Amino acid sequence: MGKSTSLGKVEVVLTKPNGERIEVEVGENDMVYIDVEAGEQCTMNKAQRWAELTDERRQQASQFIKSIQQDLEGLLAC
């Protein structure tokens, strides 16, 4: 049986100072989507099953998403 994420559906969009836009989505279908746009053009588009990520990448992604969720919850509690 493949490894799955317990993160539910999560979307994170980051716009860098140079205007580059990075969107990361973990779908409830256990897919990870990454889109990068510069200007009006897509410069990278990747989709991969959560179970196909290496253990290290899966751990990094989980930690990143959980830390953002916790930080936002803390900000909203103020």
C-alpha positions in Angstrom: 0.0 0.0 0.0 1.4 3.5 -0.9 2.1 6.2 1.5 -0.5 8.9 1.7 -0.6 12.4 3.2 -2.9 13.4 6.1 -2.6 17.0 5.1 -5.9 17.1 3.3 -6.1 19.7 0.5 -3.5 22.5 0.8 -2.6 25.3 -1.6 0.3 27.7 -1.1 1.0 30.5 -3.4 4.2 32.5 -3.1 5.0 35.6 -5.1 8.7 36.5 -5.0 9.9 40.1 -5.2 11.0 39.6 -8.8 7.3 38.7 -9.7 7.9 35.0 -10.0 4.8 33.1 -8.8 5.1 29.6 -7.2 2.0 27.6 -6.5 2.2 24.3 -4.6 -1.0 22.2 -4.1 -1.4 18.9 -2.3 -4.6 17.5 -3.4 -7.0 15.2 -1.6 -6.3 12.7 -4.4 -2.7 12.3 -3.1 -1.2 14.3 -5.9 1.3 17.1 -5.5 1.2 19.9 -8.1 3.9 22.6 -8.6 3.4 25.5 -11.0 5.9 28.3 -11.5 5.1 31.4 -13.5 7.3 34.3 -14.5 5.5 37.2 -16.1 2.6 35.7 -18.0 4.4 32.4 -18.8 4.4 29.1 -17.1 8.1 28.1 -16.6 7.6 24.9 -14.8 4.6 22.5 -14.2 5.0 19.3 -12.3 2.5 16.7 -11.0 3.5 13.7 -9.0 1.8 11.2 -6.7 2.6 11.8 -3.0 3.6 8.1 -2.7 6.1 8.5 -5.5 8.1 11.2 -3.7 11.2 10.1 -1.9 10.9 9.8 1.9 13.1 12.9 2.2 11.0 15.0 -0.2 7.8 13.8 1.5 9.1 14.8 4.9 10.3 18.2 3.6 6.9 18.9 2.0 5.0 17.8 5.1 7.2 20.0 7.4 6.9 23.0 5.1 3.1 22.8 4.8 2.5 22.1 8.5 4.8 25.0 9.5 2.8 27.4 7.3 -0.5 26.1 8.7 0.7 26.6 12.3 2.1 30.0 11.6 -1.1 31.2 10.0 -3.2 29.8 12.8 -1.0 31.7 15.2 -1.4 34.9 13.3 -5.2 34.5 13.0 -5.5 33.9 16.8 -4.1 37.4 17.5 
